[in-house]
Amino acid sequence: MEYGYYPGCSLIGSAHRLNSTTKKIFKRFGHDLKEIPDWHCCGAFEYGNKNELTDFSKSNLKKAHGFCNDIVAPCPACYKNLKEANQDDGGSFSILHPLDVFEYFDIEESIDIKHDLEGRLFTPYYGCVLLRPKETAIKNKDIMENFITRFGGDVDGEKVKDRCCGGNQFFINRWATEKLSRLIIDNTHGDLVVFCPLCHMALKTFSENRKVIYFNDLLLYVMGETDKL
């Protein structure tokens, strides 16, 4: 199956690894990601006017007309903005986050396990966008936990998994990002597993000796695409 693909600004910059691993996993399961032609920034969290922010994503959706019906957007901010714009525009597209598509792939049952997660502790951290509001939230709010425990790992951090890390304030109010990130770091244990580029940047900056990894890398490790996390 072919999906339209909206990488967003982060994934062609600092979060290029999330971009490459998303494509790799889709290809591994026999699916293609076709980048929407001439896409532009969605405004993420940085643009103050909600109506103009929605218009940015509506413009991207217009570029996808006739190109695809299903659009995959890995960045939670991009995903939320596109989904809200699509709902506001009549719902012509299906806006999907990779975590929802991975569940459709039934990754827990269909992959050939090369490495298990026995004896390892992880904190699945979704951040403040993927799990709320319900209109744009991913379907399975425990998908990362389910995957980790399915392959023998242990999980921590249930109480903070949807707290804000302050990533959108990183460059303007760094003190606020550090304060919010440390509430997550100091109240959890094990490797931090994320899907958001902003969360990855914030938590990695302030986590000191803790590992912060993308969920994709955890998946590829279990699949044997890499020998270490």
C-alpha positions as CSV (number, residue, x, y, z in Angstrom):
1,M,0.0,0.0,0.0
2,E,1.1,3.6,-0.7
3,Y,0.7,6.3,1.8
4,G,1.1,10.1,1.4
5,Y,3.9,11.3,3.6
6,Y,4.3,14.6,5.4
7,P,7.7,14.6,7.2
8,G,7.6,18.2,8.5
9,C,10.5,20.5,9.2
10,S,12.0,18.6,12.1
11,L,12.3,15.3,10.3
12,I,14.4,16.8,7.5
13,G,16.6,18.5,10.1
14,S,17.5,17.6,13.6
15,A,15.1,14.6,13.7
16,H,16.4,13.1,10.4
17,R,16.8,9.7,12.2
18,L,13.0,9.6,12.9
19,N,12.5,10.2,9.2
20,S,14.8,7.5,8.0
21,T,13.6,4.9,10.5
22,T,9.9,5.6,9.8
23,K,10.5,4.9,6.1
24,K,12.6,1.8,6.8
25,I,9.9,0.3,9.0
26,F,7.1,1.0,6.4
27,K,9.3,-0.5,3.7
28,R,10.0,-3.6,5.9
29,F,6.3,-4.2,6.0
30,G,5.8,-3.8,2.3
31,H,4.4,-0.2,2.3
32,D,5.6,2.9,0.5
33,L,5.7,6.5,1.7
34,K,5.3,9.1,-1.0
35,E,6.2,12.6,0.1
36,I,3.6,15.2,-0.6
37,P,5.0,17.5,-3.4
38,D,6.1,21.0,-2.4
39,W,4.9,20.7,1.2
40,H,5.7,23.5,3.6
41,C,6.0,24.1,7.4
42,C,2.7,23.5,9.3
43,G,3.7,26.2,11.9
44,A,3.9,23.5,14.7
45,F,3.5,25.1,18.1
46,E,5.3,28.3,17.2
47,Y,2.6,30.3,15.4
48,G,0.2,32.3,17.6
49,N,-2.8,32.7,15.4
50,K,-4.9,29.5,15.4
51,N,-6.8,30.3,12.2
52,E,-3.7,31.1,10.2
53,L,-2.0,28.0,11.7
54,T,-4.9,25.9,10.4
55,D,-4.6,27.5,7.0
56,F,-1.0,26.4,6.8
57,S,-2.1,22.8,7.1
58,K,-5.1,23.3,4.8
59,S,-2.6,24.5,2.2
60,N,-0.6,21.3,2.6
61,L,-3.8,19.3,2.2
62,K,-4.6,21.0,-1.0
63,K,-1.2,19.9,-2.4
64,A,-2.2,16.3,-1.5
65,H,-5.5,16.3,-3.4
66,G,-5.2,13.8,-6.2
67,F,-1.9,12.5,-4.9
68,C,-3.1,10.4,-2.0
69,N,-6.0,9.6,0.4
70,D,-4.0,8.6,3.5
71,I,-1.4,10.8,4.9
72,V,1.2,9.7,7.5
73,A,2.7,12.4,9.7
74,P,5.3,11.2,12.3
75,C,5.8,14.5,14.1
76,P,3.0,14.8,16.7
77,A,2.6,18.6,16.2
78,C,2.4,18.1,12.4
79,Y,0.0,15.2,12.8
80,K,-2.3,17.2,15.1
81,N,-2.3,20.3,12.9
82,L,-3.1,18.3,9.7
83,K,-5.8,16.3,11.5
84,E,-7.5,19.5,12.8
85,A,-7.3,21.1,9.4
86,N,-8.7,18.0,7.7
87,Q,-11.6,17.9,10.2
88,D,-12.2,21.6,9.6
89,D,-12.1,21.0,5.8
90,G,-14.7,18.2,5.7
91,G,-12.4,15.2,6.3
92,S,-11.3,14.3,2.8
93,F,-8.2,12.6,4.0
94,S,-7.3,10.0,6.6
95,I,-4.5,11.6,8.7
96,L,-2.5,8.9,10.4
97,H,0.3,8.7,13.0
98,P,2.8,5.9,12.5
99,L,1.8,4.4,15.9
100,D,-1.7,3.9,14.6
101,V,-0.4,2.4,11.4
102,F,2.0,0.1,13.3
103,E,-0.9,-1.3,15.2
104,Y,-2.6,-2.0,11.9
105,F,0.5,-3.8,10.8
106,D,0.1,-6.0,13.9
107,I,3.8,-5.6,14.6
108,E,3.6,-7.5,17.9
109,E,2.6,-10.7,16.1
110,S,4.1,-10.4,12.7
111,I,7.8,-9.5,13.2
112,D,10.6,-12.0,13.4
113,I,12.2,-11.4,16.8
114,K,16.0,-11.1,16.7
115,H,16.5,-9.4,20.1
116,D,14.2,-9.5,23.1
117,L,13.9,-6.8,25.8
118,E,14.3,-9.2,28.8
119,G,15.8,-7.5,31.8
120,R,15.5,-4.0,30.5
121,L,13.4,-1.1,31.9
122,F,11.8,1.6,29.7
123,T,9.6,4.6,30.2
124,P,7.3,5.1,27.2
125,Y,6.7,8.8,27.0
126,Y,4.1,10.1,24.6
127,G,4.2,13.8,25.5
128,C,1.3,16.2,25.6
129,V,0.0,15.9,22.0
130,L,-0.4,12.2,21.0
131,L,-2.9,11.3,23.8
132,R,-5.1,14.3,23.8
133,P,-7.5,15.8,22.9
134,K,-9.6,12.8,22.0
135,E,-10.5,14.2,18.5
136,T,-6.9,14.0,17.4
137,A,-5.4,11.4,19.8
138,I,-3.9,8.1,18.6
139,K,-6.2,5.2,19.0
140,N,-4.2,2.9,21.3
141,K,-2.9,4.9,24.2
142,D,-0.7,2.0,25.4
143,I,0.8,0.9,22.2
144,M,4.4,1.5,23.3
145,E,3.9,-0.3,26.6
146,N,2.2,-3.2,24.9
147,F,5.1,-3.6,22.5
148,I,7.8,-3.4,25.2
149,T,6.1,-5.9,27.5
150,R,5.3,-8.2,24.6
151,F,9.0,-8.6,24.0
152,G,10.0,-9.0,27.6
153,G,10.7,-5.5,28.8
154,D,9.4,-3.7,31.8
155,V,7.8,-0.3,31.8
156,D,7.6,2.7,34.2
157,G,6.3,6.2,34.1
158,E,2.5,5.7,33.7
159,K,1.7,8.9,35.7
160,V,3.9,11.2,33.6
161,K,3.6,9.7,30.1
162,D,1.4,12.5,28.8
163,R,2.9,15.4,30.7
164,C,4.3,18.3,28.8
165,C,8.1,18.4,28.6
166,G,8.2,22.1,27.5
167,G,10.0,21.3,24.3
168,N,8.2,24.1,22.4
169,Q,9.8,26.6,24.8
170,F,13.3,25.2,24.4
171,F,14.7,28.2,22.5
172,I,12.8,31.0,24.2
173,N,12.3,29.9,27.8
174,R,14.9,27.2,28.4
175,W,14.4,27.3,32.1
176,A,10.8,26.3,31.7
177,T,11.7,23.3,29.4
178,E,14.3,22.2,32.0
179,K,11.8,22.4,34.8
180,L,9.1,20.5,33.0
181,S,11.5,17.9,31.6
182,R,13.1,17.2,35.0
183,L,9.6,16.4,36.4
184,I,9.5,13.6,33.9
185,I,13.1,12.5,34.2
186,D,13.2,12.5,38.0
187,N,10.0,10.5,38.4
188,T,10.8,7.7,36.0
189,H,13.4,5.0,35.5
190,G,15.0,3.2,32.6
191,D,15.5,4.3,29.0
192,L,13.1,7.0,27.9
193,V,11.2,6.0,24.7
194,V,9.6,8.8,22.6
195,F,8.1,9.6,19.2
196,C,8.2,13.4,19.3
197,P,11.3,15.3,18.0
198,L,10.7,18.1,20.5
199,C,10.4,15.7,23.4
200,H,13.5,13.9,22.2
201,M,15.5,17.1,22.1
202,A,14.3,18.3,25.5
203,L,14.7,15.1,27.4
204,K,18.0,14.3,25.8
205,T,19.4,17.7,26.8
206,F,18.5,17.4,30.5
207,S,18.6,13.6,31.0
208,E,22.3,13.4,31.7
209,N,23.1,9.7,31.8
210,R,19.7,8.4,30.8
211,K,19.2,7.1,27.3
212,V,16.5,8.8,25.2
213,I,15.5,6.7,22.2
214,Y,12.9,6.9,19.5
215,F,10.3,4.1,19.5
216,N,11.3,3.3,15.9
217,D,14.9,2.4,17.1
218,L,13.4,0.1,19.7
219,L,11.3,-1.6,17.0
220,L,14.3,-2.0,14.7
221,Y,16.4,-3.4,17.5
222,V,13.8,-6.2,18.1
223,M,13.6,-6.8,14.4
224,G,17.4,-7.2,14.2
225,E,18.0,-4.2,12.0
226,T,20.5,-2.9,14.6
227,D,22.5,-4.7,17.3
228,K,22.4,-2.1,20.0
229,L,20.2,0.7,21.3
